[in-house]
Amino acid sequence: MTDPVRPGVLEQIRFLHELGVDALRLPGIPGPVVTAKAGAAGPLEAVRRDLGPCTRCALSEGRKNIVFGVGHPSARLMFIGEGPGEEEDRQGEPFVGRAGKLLDRMIAAIGLSREQVYIANIVKCRPPGNRNPHDDEIATCFGFLVAQIEAIQPQALVALGKVAASVLLQEPIAITRARGQMREFRGIPLMLTFHPAYLLRQYTRQNRQAVYDDLRQVKALVDQAGSG
């Protein structure tokens, strides 16, 4: 029977992995205990290194893992949600719960995969009880999201839900009215659409079609930019 991993150890191992650590050796334990693909740090890895084992705000006190982001480091399309949920906090990866599985299907519907896009959140740690992140928490984390976007240089962004849209646009957004609007974030086209969690609660044919139309529109924009 294996011993339970101490709190924080998995987070440290994941952090070292993202920095390109090839192996870890511990005193008294023969052989490597963790292996990871080695390689030079690119722009996105540099952002993760700067973030480090972050304790900049109170969200760090209750988290299990920092949920940095996942996907292609030079993706043409980037999805931005609100913050990690319980399952995301446990696994250290964004959108892996029920809403994440639906997001995967939404992405597949426009001919892409999770590995071809990039997925991140406004905040990197789970707010207690999945509440909305507070203004100070958003302010603390926002610079790292901007740095991710600058590192990836996507051709388009998708804001998933009210919180993501409001933070990116720096104005209150009623997503039920603004859904389908194409706006801009620092010169990058930004599509506003429903969060997958909203679709799970309001899973109507009309809502499903609306989100599909939004994603199809932004995919066409990305394809056109890529062929130019």
N, CA and C of each residue as an Amber inpcrd file, in Angstrom:
protein
   684
   0.8440000  -1.1930000   0.0000000   0.0000000   0.0000000   0.0000000
   0.8790000   1.2430000   0.0000000   0.5790000   2.2010000  -0.8780000
   1.3760000   3.4270000  -0.9590000   0.9140000   4.4220000   0.0870000
   1.8630000   5.2450000   0.5390000   1.5270000   6.2870000   1.5030000
   0.8230000   7.4290000   0.8010000  -0.1030000   8.1070000   1.4870000
  -0.7600000   9.2610000   0.8690000   0.2510000  10.3610000   0.6250000
   0.0370000  11.0960000  -0.4730000   0.9120000  12.2180000  -0.7980000
   0.5620000  13.3930000   0.0940000   1.5750000  13.9890000   0.6780000
   1.3330000  15.1260000   1.5590000   0.7590000  16.3010000   0.7770000
  -0.1060000  17.1020000   1.4410000  -0.6740000  18.2670000   0.7510000
   0.4270000  19.1710000   0.2150000   0.2730000  19.6140000  -1.0140000
   1.2280000  20.5080000  -1.6290000   2.3120000  19.8290000  -2.4310000
   2.5400000  18.5340000  -2.1850000   3.6190000  17.8470000  -2.8910000
   3.3050000  17.7140000  -4.3710000   2.0770000  17.3250000  -4.6950000
   1.7060000  17.1890000  -6.1020000   1.8260000  18.5220000  -6.8240000
   1.4450000  19.5840000  -6.1400000   1.5450000  20.9140000  -6.7560000
   3.0040000  21.2570000  -7.0550000   3.9110000  20.9420000  -6.1270000
   5.3170000  21.2260000  -6.3470000   5.8780000  20.3830000  -7.4890000
   5.4720000  19.1040000  -7.5540000   5.9320000  18.2330000  -8.6290000
   5.4480000  18.7460000  -9.9750000   4.1700000  19.1550000 -10.0360000
   3.6210000  19.6810000 -11.2860000   4.3500000  20.9600000 -11.6950000
   4.6530000  21.8150000 -10.7260000   5.3720000  23.0510000 -11.0060000
   6.7460000  22.7450000 -11.5970000   7.4690000  21.7920000 -11.0160000
   8.7810000  21.4150000 -11.5340000   8.6760000  20.8070000 -12.9220000
   7.6230000  20.0150000 -13.1420000   7.4040000  19.4170000 -14.4580000
   7.2310000  20.4970000 -15.5190000   6.4440000  21.5300000 -15.1860000
   6.1870000  22.5950000 -16.1520000   7.4440000  23.4150000 -16.4390000
   8.4020000  23.3720000 -15.5200000   9.6710000  24.0560000 -15.7570000
  10.6370000  23.2000000 -16.5580000  10.2250000  21.9480000 -16.8820000
  11.0690000  21.0850000 -17.6900000  11.9940000  20.1790000 -16.8960000
  11.6850000  19.9590000 -15.5990000  12.5270000  19.0930000 -14.7820000
  12.5160000  17.6820000 -15.3590000  13.6830000  17.1140000 -15.5020000
  13.8190000  15.7920000 -16.1000000  13.5850000  14.6910000 -15.0870000
  14.0840000  14.8650000 -13.8560000  13.9280000  13.8310000 -12.8370000
  14.2140000  14.4200000 -11.4700000  13.6640000  13.7730000 -10.4610000
  13.9430000  14.1390000  -9.0800000  14.5680000  12.9410000  -8.3840000
  15.5590000  13.2090000  -7.5620000  16.1520000  12.1580000  -6.7440000
  16.1080000  12.6160000  -5.2910000  15.6470000  11.7300000  -4.4320000
  15.5450000  12.0580000  -3.0240000  16.5860000  11.2810000  -2.2310000
  17.1730000  11.8660000  -1.1960000  18.1670000  11.1630000  -0.3850000
  17.6060000   9.8540000   0.1730000  18.3730000   8.7900000   0.0140000
  17.9790000   7.5050000   0.5560000  17.0440000   6.7120000  -0.3200000
  16.6280000   7.2780000  -1.4730000  15.7250000   6.5770000  -2.3820000
  16.4480000   6.3920000  -3.7020000  16.7300000   5.1220000  -4.0990000
  17.4880000   4.9010000  -5.3330000  16.6580000   5.2200000  -6.5690000
  17.3340000   5.7840000  -7.5730000  16.6700000   6.0220000  -8.8500000
  15.7930000   7.2490000  -8.8390000  15.3780000   7.6770000 -10.0300000
  14.4990000   8.8470000 -10.1280000  13.1080000   8.5150000  -9.6070000
  12.5180000   9.4420000  -8.8640000  11.1770000   9.2120000  -8.3430000
  10.1140000   9.9120000  -9.1750000  10.5180000  10.8800000  -9.9850000
   9.5880000  11.5650000 -10.8740000  10.3330000  11.8500000 -12.1660000
   9.7130000  11.5830000 -13.2810000  10.3210000  11.9370000 -14.5490000
   9.3650000  12.8230000 -15.3120000   9.9270000  13.6850000 -16.1530000
   9.1270000  14.5690000 -16.9880000   9.9360000  14.8770000 -18.2220000
   9.2720000  15.2750000 -19.2390000   9.9480000  15.6230000 -20.4780000
  10.7560000  16.9050000 -20.2790000  12.0300000  16.8110000 -20.5750000
  12.8800000  17.9850000 -20.4180000  12.8110000  18.8470000 -21.6660000
  13.1370000  20.1140000 -21.5240000  13.1560000  21.0080000 -22.6720000
  13.3430000  22.4360000 -22.2330000  13.7410000  23.2590000 -23.1700000
  13.9470000  24.6620000 -22.8460000  12.6100000  25.3310000 -22.5660000
  12.5960000  26.2310000 -21.6030000  11.3670000  26.9170000 -21.2280000
  10.9840000  27.9250000 -22.3050000   9.7470000  27.8550000 -22.7900000
   9.2350000  28.8170000 -23.7400000   8.5260000  29.9420000 -23.0060000
   7.9010000  30.8540000 -23.7470000   7.2340000  31.9990000 -23.1110000
   6.1630000  31.5990000 -22.0950000   5.3720000  30.5660000 -22.4200000
   4.3160000  30.1550000 -21.5030000   4.9000000  29.5400000 -20.2360000
   5.9450000  28.7530000 -20.3840000   6.6010000  28.1710000 -19.2220000
   7.2160000  29.2560000 -18.3410000   7.6670000  30.3280000 -18.9830000
   8.2310000  31.4420000 -18.2170000   7.1630000  32.1100000 -17.3510000
   5.9460000  32.1990000 -17.8710000   4.8430000  32.7570000 -17.0810000
   4.5660000  31.8640000 -15.8800000   4.5570000  30.5510000 -16.1200000
   4.3050000  29.6100000 -15.0150000   5.4140000  29.6920000 -13.9690000
   6.6390000  29.8810000 -14.4280000   7.7500000  30.0180000 -13.4970000
   7.5800000  31.2780000 -12.6510000   7.1590000  32.3720000 -13.2880000
   6.9570000  33.6250000 -12.5470000   5.8320000  33.4770000 -11.5240000
   4.7930000  32.7430000 -11.8790000   3.6870000  32.5150000 -10.9480000
   4.1630000  31.7300000  -9.7360000   4.9860000  30.6930000  -9.9820000
   5.5480000  29.8990000  -8.9010000   4.4840000  29.2160000  -8.0600000
   4.8010000  28.8110000  -6.8410000   3.8260000  28.2290000  -5.9180000
   3.0540000  29.3470000  -5.2110000   2.2520000  30.0490000  -5.9520000
   1.7130000  31.3700000  -5.5930000   0.9600000  31.3780000  -4.2570000
   1.2730000  32.3910000  -3.4460000   0.5330000  32.6570000  -2.2050000
   0.1750000  34.1370000  -2.1340000  -0.0810000  34.7500000  -3.2860000
  -0.2830000  36.1910000  -3.3410000  -1.6440000  36.6300000  -2.8190000
  -2.6210000  35.7480000  -2.7860000  -3.9430000  36.1280000  -2.2600000
  -4.4890000  35.0010000  -1.3980000  -5.6140000  35.2640000  -0.7570000
  -6.1850000  34.3200000   0.2050000  -6.6630000  33.0280000  -0.4360000
  -6.8880000  33.0100000  -1.7510000  -7.3380000  31.7760000  -2.3920000
  -6.3140000  30.6560000  -2.2430000  -5.0540000  31.0100000  -2.0830000
  -4.0110000  29.9920000  -1.9520000  -4.1770000  29.1750000  -0.6710000
  -4.8570000  29.7300000   0.3140000  -4.9640000  29.0640000   1.6090000
  -5.8440000  27.8110000   1.5550000  -6.7930000  27.7840000   0.6370000
  -7.7120000  26.6450000   0.6130000  -7.5670000  25.7420000  -0.5930000
  -6.6950000  26.0690000  -1.4960000  -6.5770000  25.2760000  -2.7120000
  -5.7750000  24.0000000  -2.4750000  -5.9830000  23.0390000  -3.3840000
  -5.1160000  21.8600000  -3.4460000  -4.0390000  22.0630000  -4.5070000
  -4.4190000  22.6370000  -5.6330000  -3.4920000  22.8330000  -6.7450000
  -3.7340000  24.1710000  -7.4240000  -2.6660000  24.7780000  -7.9170000
  -2.8000000  25.8910000  -8.8490000  -3.2570000  25.3190000 -10.1830000
  -4.2600000  25.9380000 -10.7890000  -4.7910000  25.4910000 -12.0780000
  -4.3540000  26.5250000 -13.1180000  -3.2010000  26.2990000 -13.6950000
  -2.5750000  27.3070000 -14.5520000  -3.2600000  27.4090000 -15.9060000
  -3.3890000  26.3090000 -16.6080000  -3.9800000  26.2880000 -17.9390000
  -3.5590000  25.0210000 -18.6420000  -4.1770000  24.7620000 -19.7850000
  -3.8670000  23.5350000 -20.5160000  -4.1100000  23.7660000 -21.9970000
  -3.3070000  23.0890000 -22.8170000  -3.5180000  23.1650000 -24.2520000
  -2.2480000  23.4750000 -25.0030000  -2.4230000  23.9040000 -26.2520000
  -1.2950000  24.1720000 -27.1360000  -0.6580000  25.5130000 -26.7720000
   0.6620000  25.5710000 -26.6160000   1.3090000  26.8120000 -26.1810000
   1.2930000  27.9300000 -27.2180000   0.9190000  27.6160000 -28.4490000
   0.7520000  28.6690000 -29.4550000  -0.5880000  28.4920000 -30.1700000
  -1.6060000  28.1990000 -29.3840000  -2.9550000  27.9600000 -29.9230000
  -3.4900000  29.2010000 -30.6330000  -4.2440000  28.9700000 -31.6930000
  -4.8690000  30.0920000 -32.3940000  -6.1340000  30.5610000 -31.6780000
  -6.7210000  29.6870000 -30.8620000  -7.9730000  29.9970000 -30.1760000
  -7.8130000  29.6830000 -28.6910000  -8.1950000  30.6380000 -27.8440000
  -8.0420000  30.4860000 -26.3990000  -9.3790000  30.7060000 -25.7170000
  -9.7260000  29.7840000 -24.8140000 -10.9610000  29.8610000 -24.0300000
 -10.6220000  30.3040000 -22.6110000 -11.4250000  31.2380000 -22.0790000
 -11.1730000  31.7700000 -20.7450000 -12.4360000  31.6620000 -19.9070000
 -12.3240000  30.9270000 -18.8030000 -13.4360000  30.7870000 -17.8790000
 -13.2330000  31.6400000 -16.6410000 -14.0010000  31.3080000 -15.6230000
 -14.0310000  32.1180000 -14.3990000 -12.9700000  31.6790000 -13.3940000
 -13.0240000  30.4240000 -12.9920000 -12.0850000  29.9060000 -12.0050000
 -12.2590000  28.4130000 -11.8500000 -11.3020000  27.7380000 -11.2230000
 -11.4010000  26.2880000 -11.0540000 -12.5350000  25.9000000 -10.1180000
 -13.1110000  24.7310000 -10.3970000 -14.0680000  24.1240000  -9.4900000
 -13.3930000  23.0390000  -8.6600000 -14.2110000  22.2360000  -8.0040000
 -13.6760000  21.2190000  -7.0970000 -12.8090000  20.1970000  -7.8250000
 -13.2990000  19.6880000  -8.9490000 -12.5430000  18.6690000  -9.6790000
 -11.2850000  19.2590000 -10.2980000 -11.3870000  20.4830000 -10.7790000
 -10.2270000  21.1630000 -11.3590000  -9.1550000  21.3920000 -10.2930000
  -9.5890000  21.7760000  -9.1010000  -8.6650000  21.9720000  -7.9890000
  -7.9800000  20.6580000  -7.6140000  -8.7090000  19.5800000  -7.6840000
  -8.1450000  18.2830000  -7.3250000  -7.1200000  17.8130000  -8.3450000
  -7.4350000  18.0210000  -9.6430000  -6.5510000  17.5230000 -10.6980000
  -5.5040000  18.5360000 -11.1590000  -5.7080000  19.8090000 -10.8450000
  -4.7660000  20.8220000 -11.2880000  -4.8900000  21.1700000 -12.7570000
  -6.0620000  20.9370000 -13.3440000  -6.2690000  21.2110000 -14.7650000
  -7.6380000  21.8510000 -14.9510000  -7.7530000  22.8740000 -15.8060000
  -9.0440000  23.5490000 -15.9690000 -10.0540000  22.7250000 -16.7640000
 -11.3110000  22.8760000 -16.4120000 -12.4330000  22.2970000 -17.1570000
 -12.2720000  20.7850000 -17.3500000 -12.2360000  20.0680000 -16.2390000
 -12.1770000  18.6060000 -16.2990000 -13.4020000  17.9450000 -15.6630000
 -14.2870000  18.7300000 -15.0710000 -15.5060000  18.1910000 -14.4970000
 -16.6090000  18.0900000 -15.5410000 -17.8490000  18.1220000 -15.1030000
 -18.9890000  17.9990000 -16.0220000 -18.9840000  19.1350000 -17.0460000
 -18.7370000  20.3540000 -16.5780000 -18.6970000  21.4890000 -17.5060000
 -17.5410000  21.3390000 -18.4850000 -16.4360000  20.7820000 -18.0130000
 -15.2930000  20.5740000 -18.8890000 -15.5630000  19.5610000 -19.9790000
 -16.2630000  18.5150000 -19.6300000 -16.6080000  17.5100000 -20.6470000
 -17.5150000  18.1150000 -21.7110000 -18.4250000  18.9900000 -21.2710000
 -19.2870000  19.6720000 -22.2410000 -18.4600000  20.6330000 -23.0960000
 -17.5070000  21.3250000 -22.4870000 -16.6430000  22.2170000 -23.2680000
 -15.8670000  21.4250000 -24.3150000 -15.3890000  20.2450000 -23.9600000
 -14.6820000  19.4060000 -24.9360000 -15.5780000  19.0970000 -26.1310000
 -16.8450000  18.8240000 -25.8590000 -17.7800000  18.5300000 -26.9550000
 -18.0530000  19.7870000 -27.7860000 -18.1210000  20.9320000 -27.1350000
 -18.3190000  22.1940000 -27.8520000 -17.1380000  22.4630000 -28.7860000
 -15.9270000  22.2120000 -28.2820000 -14.7240000  22.4190000 -29.0940000
 -14.6930000  21.4320000 -30.2600000 -15.0520000  20.1820000 -29.9740000
 -15.0640000  19.1580000 -31.0290000 -16.0850000  19.4880000 -32.1060000
 -17.1650000  20.1480000 -31.7390000 -18.2200000  20.4730000 -32.7010000
 -17.7500000  21.4400000 -33.7760000 -16.6750000  22.1880000 -33.4980000
 -16.1360000  23.0960000 -34.5210000 -14.8380000  22.5420000 -35.1230000
 -14.6290000  21.2590000 -34.9230000 -13.5240000  20.5910000 -35.5990000
 -12.1690000  20.7300000 -34.9360000 -12.1640000  21.0600000 -33.6480000
 -10.9070000  21.1890000 -32.9180000 -10.9000000  20.2300000 -31.7300000
  -9.7490000  20.0970000 -31.1100000  -9.6260000  19.2620000 -29.9200000
  -9.0670000  20.1000000 -28.7820000  -9.1610000  19.5740000 -27.5880000
  -8.6150000  20.2360000 -26.4010000  -7.1210000  20.5190000 -26.5530000
  -6.4300000  19.6390000 -27.2500000  -4.9900000  19.7910000 -27.4260000
  -4.6250000  20.8880000 -28.4250000  -5.5780000  21.3090000 -29.2500000
  -5.3000000  22.3270000 -30.2690000  -5.6070000  23.7400000 -29.8100000
  -6.3800000  23.8850000 -28.7400000  -6.7260000  25.1960000 -28.2080000
  -5.9940000  25.3890000 -26.8800000  -6.2050000  26.5360000 -26.2630000
  -5.6870000  26.7270000 -24.9080000  -6.8360000  27.1360000 -24.0060000
  -6.8480000  26.5950000 -22.7880000  -7.9390000  26.8280000 -21.8420000
  -7.3580000  27.3360000 -20.5290000  -7.8750000  28.4470000 -20.0480000
  -7.4030000  29.0260000 -18.7890000  -8.5880000  29.6780000 -18.0710000
  -8.3020000  30.2450000 -16.9140000  -9.3230000  30.9180000 -16.1200000
  -8.8410000  32.2900000 -15.6730000  -9.7850000  33.1080000 -15.2510000
  -9.4570000  34.4220000 -14.7180000  -8.5880000  34.2920000 -13.4770000
  -8.9520000  33.3890000 -12.5540000  -8.1270000  33.1210000 -11.3720000
  -7.6350000  31.6850000 -11.4300000  -6.4860000  31.4290000 -10.8210000
  -5.8160000  30.1330000 -10.9280000  -6.0970000  29.1990000  -9.7500000
  -6.7680000  29.6990000  -8.7270000  -7.0920000  28.8750000  -7.5570000
  -8.5970000  28.8730000  -7.3300000  -9.0980000  27.7880000  -6.7810000
 -10.5410000  27.6440000  -6.5940000 -11.0660000  28.5580000  -5.4930000
 -12.0440000  29.4080000  -5.8060000 -12.7100000  30.1730000  -4.7560000
 -13.5380000  29.2390000  -3.8730000 -13.5820000  29.4660000  -2.5710000
 -14.3330000  28.5870000  -1.6700000 -15.7940000  28.4440000  -2.0920000
 -16.2500000  27.1920000  -2.1300000 -17.6470000  26.9380000  -2.4850000
 -17.9950000  27.3260000  -3.9000000 -16.9730000  27.4910000  -4.7440000
 -17.1870000  27.8920000  -6.1510000 -17.8610000  29.2560000  -6.2800000
 -17.6770000  30.1150000  -5.2750000 -18.2190000  31.4720000  -5.3860000
 -17.4730000  32.2390000  -6.4680000 -18.0430000  33.3820000  -6.8650000
 -17.3360000  34.2420000  -7.8050000 -16.0600000  34.7880000  -7.1550000
 -14.9960000  34.9080000  -7.9070000 -13.7880000  35.4960000  -7.3240000
 -14.0140000  36.9500000  -6.9480000 -13.3820000  37.3730000  -5.8560000
 -13.4930000  38.7500000  -5.4080000 -12.5820000  39.6570000  -6.2270000
 -12.8650000  40.9440000  -6.1620000 -12.1160000  41.9030000  -6.9760000
 -10.6170000  41.8490000  -6.6920000 -10.2390000  41.7300000  -5.4170000
  -8.8150000  41.7120000  -5.0960000  -8.1460000  40.4440000  -5.5990000
  -8.8740000  39.3360000  -5.6050000  -8.3430000  38.0760000  -6.1250000
  -8.1450000  38.1610000  -7.6380000  -9.1240000  38.7660000  -8.3040000
  -9.0210000  38.9590000  -9.7550000  -7.8330000  39.8550000 -10.0760000
  -7.7100000  40.9570000  -9.3360000  -6.6230000  41.9000000  -9.5940000
  -5.2600000  41.2420000  -9.3990000  -5.1540000  40.3710000  -8.4030000
  -3.8880000  39.6960000  -8.1300000  -3.5070000  38.7380000  -9.2500000
  -4.4880000  38.0720000  -9.8280000  -4.2370000  37.0180000 -10.8110000
  -4.2500000  37.5190000 -12.2540000  -4.8560000  38.6660000 -12.4900000
  -5.1410000  39.0750000 -13.8610000  -3.8810000  39.2630000 -14.6970000
  -2.8350000  39.7820000 -14.0890000  -1.5930000  39.9870000 -14.8260000
  -1.0230000  38.7050000 -15.3970000  -1.2260000  37.5920000 -14.6820000
  -0.7270000  36.3090000 -15.1690000  -1.5550000  35.8210000 -16.3620000
  -2.8600000  36.0920000 -16.3480000  -3.6890000  35.7430000 -17.5000000
  -3.2610000  36.5610000 -18.7180000  -3.0330000  37.8490000 -18.5200000
  -2.5760000  38.7020000 -19.6260000  -1.2420000  38.1780000 -20.1640000
  -0.3530000  37.7760000 -19.2620000   0.9390000  37.2390000 -19.6890000
   0.7650000  35.9380000 -20.4660000  -0.1890000  35.1080000 -20.0640000
  -0.4820000  33.8850000 -20.8220000  -0.9340000  34.2270000 -22.2390000
  -1.8410000  35.1780000 -22.3380000  -2.3460000  35.5750000 -23.6520000
  -1.2060000  36.1130000 -24.5140000  -0.3420000  36.9280000 -23.9340000
   0.7790000  37.4820000 -24.6850000   1.7610000  36.3960000 -25.1130000
   1.9290000  35.3710000 -24.2610000   2.8330000  34.2680000 -24.6010000
   2.2620000  33.3980000 -25.7180000   0.9770000  33.1320000 -25.6640000
   0.3250000  32.2560000 -26.6440000   0.0720000  32.9780000 -27.9570000
  -0.2950000  34.2630000 -27.8660000  -0.6360000  35.0740000 -29.0380000
  -1.7470000  34.4310000 -29.8800000  -2.8900000  34.1490000 -29.2620000
  -3.9940000  33.5700000 -30.0270000  -4.5730000  34.5760000 -31.0100000
  -5.2180000  34.0550000 -32.0290000  -5.8650000  34.9290000 -33.0030000
  -7.2660000  35.3300000 -32.5700000  -7.8060000  34.6180000 -31.5840000
  -9.1210000  34.9650000 -31.0510000  -9.2670000  34.3740000 -29.6530000
 -10.1190000  35.0270000 -28.8650000 -10.4210000  34.5890000 -27.5040000
 -11.9130000  34.3040000 -27.3910000 -12.2610000  33.3960000 -26.4880000
 -13.6630000  33.1300000 -26.1610000 -13.8310000  33.3040000 -24.6640000
 -14.6750000  34.2480000 -24.2560000 -14.9990000  34.4440000 -22.8430000
 -16.1890000  33.5630000 -22.5030000 -15.9830000  32.6560000 -21.5650000
 -17.0270000  31.7130000 -21.1710000 -17.7520000  32.2470000 -19.9430000
 -18.8750000  32.8890000 -20.1610000 -19.7040000  33.3420000 -19.0580000
 -19.5160000  34.7900000 -18.6550000 -20.3820000  35.2020000 -17.7380000
 -20.4720000  36.5960000 -17.3020000 -19.1900000  37.1020000 -16.6600000
 -18.6200000  36.3260000 -15.7460000 -17.4540000  36.8100000 -14.9980000
 -16.2640000  37.0310000 -15.9310000 -15.9690000  36.0420000 -16.7660000
 -14.8470000  36.1730000 -17.6940000 -15.0540000  37.3620000 -18.6240000
 -16.2520000  37.4980000 -19.1650000 -16.5380000  38.6000000 -20.0780000
 -16.4080000  39.9510000 -19.3750000 -16.9370000  40.0510000 -18.1690000
 -16.9040000  41.3180000 -17.4310000 -15.4840000  41.7240000 -17.0770000
 -14.6630000  40.7500000 -16.6720000 -13.2820000  41.0570000 -16.2950000
 -12.4690000  41.4690000 -17.5160000 -12.5920000  40.7360000 -18.6020000
 -11.8070000  41.0370000 -19.7970000 -12.1850000  42.3890000 -20.3980000
 -13.4630000  42.7270000 -20.3240000 -13.9150000  43.9850000 -20.9170000
 -13.9490000  45.1420000 -19.9220000 -13.7250000  44.8230000 -18.6380000
 -13.6970000  45.8570000 -17.5990000 -14.9980000  46.6450000 -17.5590000
 -16.0960000  45.9060000 -17.6910000 -17.4280000  46.5070000 -17.5750000
 -18.4180000  45.4020000 -17.2270000 -19.5180000  45.7710000 -16.5500000
 -20.5120000  44.7380000 -16.2030000 -21.1600000  44.1820000 -17.4800000
 -21.1790000  42.8590000 -17.5790000 -21.7550000  42.2040000 -18.7500000
 -22.9040000  41.2940000 -18.3140000 -24.0590000  41.4730000 -18.9180000
 -25.1760000  40.5340000 -18.7510000 -25.0770000  39.5390000 -19.9020000
 -24.5780000  38.3590000 -19.6150000 -24.2190000  37.4330000 -20.6880000
 -25.4270000  36.9610000 -21.4900000 -26.6020000  36.9340000 -20.8730000
 -27.7830000  36.5110000 -21.6290000 -28.1420000  37.5190000 -22.7130000
 -27.7310000  38.7800000 -22.5240000 -27.9720000  39.7890000 -23.5560000
 -26.7640000  39.9650000 -24.4700000 -25.5630000  39.7860000 -23.9120000
 -24.3430000  40.0490000 -24.6830000 -23.8430000  38.8310000 -25.4430000
 -24.3660000  37.6570000 -25.1520000 -23.8990000  36.4460000 -25.8130000
 -23.9710000  36.5970000 -27.3280000 -22.9010000  36.1860000 -27.9890000
 -22.8500000  36.2880000 -29.4340000 -22.1650000  37.5430000 -29.9400000
 -21.8740000  38.4760000 -29.0170000 -21.1780000  39.6950000 -29.4290000
 -19.6920000  39.4030000 -29.6400000 -19.1360000  39.9900000 -30.6710000
 -17.7020000  39.9230000 -30.9060000 -17.1050000  41.2530000 -30.4800000
 -16.3270000  41.2280000 -29.4110000 -15.6800000  42.4380000 -28.9090000
 -14.1640000  42.2920000 -29.0900000 -13.3970000  43.0820000 -28.3770000
 -11.9340000  42.9920000 -28.4660000 -11.3130000  43.0560000 -27.0860000
 -10.2260000  42.3350000 -26.9000000  -9.3860000  42.4690000 -25.7220000
  -7.9710000  42.7570000 -26.1960000  -7.5300000  43.9770000 -25.9820000
  -6.1820000  44.4010000 -26.3760000  -5.8890000  44.0690000 -27.8350000
  -6.8800000  44.3440000 -28.6720000  -6.7220000  44.1540000 -30.1080000
  -7.0200000  42.7610000 -30.6110000  -7.3300000  41.8360000 -29.7090000
  -7.6350000  40.4570000 -30.1000000  -9.1540000  40.2710000 -30.1230000
  -9.7290000  39.7320000 -31.2030000 -11.1660000  39.4790000 -31.2230000
 -11.5870000  38.6050000 -30.0450000 -12.6840000  38.9960000 -29.3950000
 -13.1670000  38.3210000 -28.1940000 -14.6440000  37.9910000 -28.3560000
 -14.9610000  36.7020000 -28.4120000 -16.3440000  36.2500000 -28.5040000
 -16.9040000  36.0280000 -27.1050000 -18.0930000  36.5620000 -26.8570000
 -18.7790000  36.3600000 -25.5830000 -19.8130000  35.2580000 -25.7530000
 -19.7450000  34.2450000 -24.9030000 -20.7210000  33.1690000 -25.0020000
 -21.0050000  32.5970000 -23.6190000 -21.9380000  31.6590000 -23.5590000
 -22.3280000  31.0630000 -22.2860000 -21.2280000  30.1590000 -21.7390000
 -21.1260000  30.1160000 -20.4210000 -20.2550000  29.1600000 -19.7480000
 -20.8920000  27.7680000 -19.8590000 -20.0960000  26.7160000 -20.0320000
 -20.6760000  25.3680000 -20.0990000 -21.5270000  25.0210000 -18.8770000
 -21.1770000  25.5470000 -17.7050000 -21.9780000  25.2730000 -16.5090000
 -23.3870000  25.8520000 -16.6520000 -23.5020000  26.9960000 -17.3180000
 -24.8190000  27.5780000 -17.5800000 -25.6150000  26.6670000 -18.5160000
 -24.9420000  26.1430000 -19.5300000 -25.6260000  25.2380000 -20.4460000
 -26.1190000  23.9860000 -19.7370000 -25.3550000  23.4960000 -18.7680000
 -25.7950000  22.3210000 -18.0160000 -27.0750000  22.6200000 -17.2390000
 -27.1860000  23.8570000 -16.7720000 -28.3960000  24.2480000 -16.0390000
 -29.5490000  24.5770000 -16.9840000 -29.2280000  25.1370000 -18.1450000
 -30.2390000  25.5700000 -19.1150000 -29.9630000  24.8870000 -20.4560000
 -30.0340000  23.5800000 -20.4510000 -29.5980000  22.8250000 -21.6380000
 -30.7490000  22.6780000 -22.6280000 -31.0710000  23.7760000 -23.3070000
 -32.1390000  23.7780000 -24.2920000 -31.5340000  23.7220000 -25.6930000
 -32.3440000  23.3210000 -26.6320000 -31.8790000  23.2910000 -28.0190000
 -31.4620000  24.6780000 -28.4830000 -32.2100000  25.6880000 -28.0730000
 -31.9050000  27.0600000 -28.4690000 -30.5480000  27.4960000 -27.9350000
 -30.2680000  27.2100000 -26.6510000 -28.9900000  27.6000000 -26.0630000
 -27.8270000  26.8390000 -26.6870000 -28.0190000  25.5500000 -26.9300000
 -26.9610000  24.7610000 -27.5640000 -26.6340000  25.3120000 -28.9480000
 -27.6760000  25.6360000 -29.7090000 -27.4660000  26.1600000 -31.0540000
 -26.7880000  27.5200000 -31.0130000 -27.1660000  28.3400000 -30.0250000
 -26.5760000  29.6770000 -29.9030000 -25.0690000  29.5850000 -29.6620000
 -24.6530000  28.7020000 -28.7510000 -23.2260000  28.5650000 -28.4620000
 -22.4930000  27.9840000 -29.6630000 -23.1030000  27.0150000 -30.3230000
 -22.4810000  26.4460000 -31.5200000 -22.2780000  27.5260000 -32.5810000
 -23.2770000  28.3940000 -32.7630000 -23.1510000  29.4840000 -33.7360000
 -22.0290000  30.4400000 -33.3410000 -21.9100000  30.7290000 -32.0320000
 -20.8390000  31.6050000 -31.5580000 -19.4700000  31.0080000 -31.8830000
 -19.3050000  29.7300000 -31.5640000 -18.0050000  29.0870000 -31.7580000
 -17.7010000  28.8910000 -33.2400000 -18.7140000  28.6200000 -34.0080000
 -18.5030000  28.4830000 -35.4480000 -18.0550000  29.8220000 -36.0490000
 -18.6350000  30.9170000 -35.5450000 -18.2420000  32.2450000 -36.0300000
 -16.7910000  32.5510000 -35.6930000 -16.3810000  32.2790000 -34.4580000
 -15.0080000  32.5880000 -34.0650000 -14.0240000  31.6410000 -34.7400000
 -14.4310000  30.4020000 -34.9760000 -13.5630000  29.4700000 -35.7080000
 -13.3540000  29.9500000 -37.1490000 -14.4010000  30.4530000 -37.7840000
 -14.2690000  30.9830000 -39.1380000 -13.3170000  32.1630000 -39.1690000
 -13.3710000  32.9930000 -38.1300000 -12.4830000  34.1600000 -38.0500000
 -11.0280000  33.6890000 -37.9360000 -10.8060000  32.6760000 -37.1000000
  -9.4510000  32.1430000 -36.9090000  -8.9390000  31.5040000 -38.2030000
  -9.7990000  30.7630000 -38.8770000  -9.3980000  30.1270000 -40.1380000
  -9.0440000  31.1760000 -41.1950000  -9.8320000  32.2340000 -41.2340000
  -9.5780000  33.2990000 -42.2100000  -8.2450000  33.9900000 -41.8900000
  -7.9790000  34.2340000 -40.6050000  -6.7170000  34.8670000 -40.2250000
  -5.5350000  33.9570000 -40.5500000  -5.7340000  32.6560000 -40.3930000
  -4.6570000  31.7200000 -40.6550000  -4.3440000  31.5560000 -42.1250000
  -5.3130000  31.8530000 -42.9800000  -5.0990000  31.7050000 -44.4290000
  -4.6290000  32.9960000 -45.0820000  -4.5670000  34.0600000 -44.2680000
  -4.1720000  35.3510000 -44.8370000  -2.6780000  35.4840000 -45.0070000
